[in-house]
């Protein structure tokens, strides 16, 4: 049974569909809409239900909240480079940062022939 089944056109089609539990078959919703003088299709019922599900979830969605761009760091001296290295290590994680540095160290040694 619909929560607010009115036979007047004051109820929108979407509101009429939403008034039924989602467990109600679409064909049954279409039949009751026809009895109430509202023309619906099965596809319309599925569409309204799918749209209602996405609006209820809210928040940042599946991808999560968006992050802004990474802060820009200007290197002006020896101390700034060390600070930049620390910032990168904290962003990547210490183990990953060490791995990157070791790979670069090996690459430079190969280039220099050591």
N, C-alpha and C positions, 0 to 999 in steps of 0.2 A: 504494500500500500504506500502511496506517496505521502510524504509528510504534510504537504500543502497542496492537495489536488484541487484546483479551482477550474471551473469550466469557462471562466472568462479569459479574454485575451490579455489581461493584465499580467499574467505569468508569461515570461519569455520562454521560448522553446528550450533554451539551455537550462533555465531554472527548473522547468518541468522535468527534464531528464535528470538533473542533479537531485531532485526530490525523491528519487528512488534509490534504494541501496544498490551498490555496484554489483551485488550478487543477482539482481533481477535480470533475466535474459533480455537482450535488446529487442527481440521480437515482441515480448510482452510489453515493454515500454512503448513500442510503436503502436501496438494494438490499443493500449490505454490512451495514448495521445490521440489516436483517430477517434476514439469514443468521446474525447473531450473537445474534438473539433480542431485539433492541431495536427498538421501534416509533418511527419518525420520519416526518416529512413533509418535502417539499421546502421548505415555508415555514419550518419549524423550522431547517433547515440554513442557509437564507439569514439568518434572524434571529440565529443564533449567530455566523455569520461577520461580520455587520454589527456586532454588539456587541463582538466581539473586536477589530475594527479600531479602534473608538473608544477602547477601553481601552488599546491599545498606544500611541496618540499621546501621552497624558499631557500634562503641562505646563499652560499656561493656556488651551488650546483655540484656536479660531479667532479669538476676540476678543483674545487676548493676556492678559497678567497684569492683574488688577484694580488700579486705583489708588484710593487712599483719597480722602476729600473734600479739597478745596482748603483750604489753611491760612487761618484767619480772621485778618484784619489789622484792627486798630482804629486809626482815624485820630484823633489827639488834637491835632494842631497842624500847622503849615505843613510841617515836616520830615517828619512822618508821611505827609502827602499825597504828597510827592515820592517817598518810599520806596514807597508803594503804586503810584504811577505807574510806577516802575521795575520793580516786581514784575509788574505787568500787562504791561508791554512785553516782559519776558523770557518771560512765559508765551505771549503771542500771537506774538511775533516782532516785531522792531523795525519792519519795513516795514508790517506789518498794524496795529500800534499807531499809527504815524504817520498812516496812512490813516484810522483811526477818529477820531483827534484833529482831522484836517483836516475831516472830515465834520461833526463836532460844532461846530467853529469856524464853518463855513459856515452851519450851522443856526442858531446863536446870532446871527450877523450878520443873517440874514434876519429873524429874530424882532425884532431891535432896529431893523431898517430901515436898516442901514448898507450 
